[in-house]
């Protein structure tokens, strides 16, 4: 739709009333955990808002680093110490 009543393309840096709610989705965007509509809204915000873009790309980089991390198990001595302490800890009666 074009003409006087048509929605116009956002200008770089322009704020919209729903930007706050969209900004809350940036973390989920970084984890690829949004539906298509939410993803489009976040990507629109990122295109218009340099602070949002910086946050989004920083979170995506962090998610990639965490995703590449290798889980390391605790030494057997730590497990034994925790289990031993549990046996000495007073328990509250069941409700």
KADA-V339577 format. One record per pair of residues at least 12 apart in sequence whose ideal C-beta (glycine too) atoms are under 6 Angstrom apart, sorted by sequence separation. I is the first residue (numbers start at 0). J is the second residue. If there is no record, write none. Layout:
[[I/J] [I/J]]
This chain:
[[24/37] [28/41] [24/41] [21/40] [21/41] [21/44] [18/44] [25/54] [29/58] [25/55] [29/59] [26/58] [30/62] [29/62] [13/47] [11/47] [9/47]]
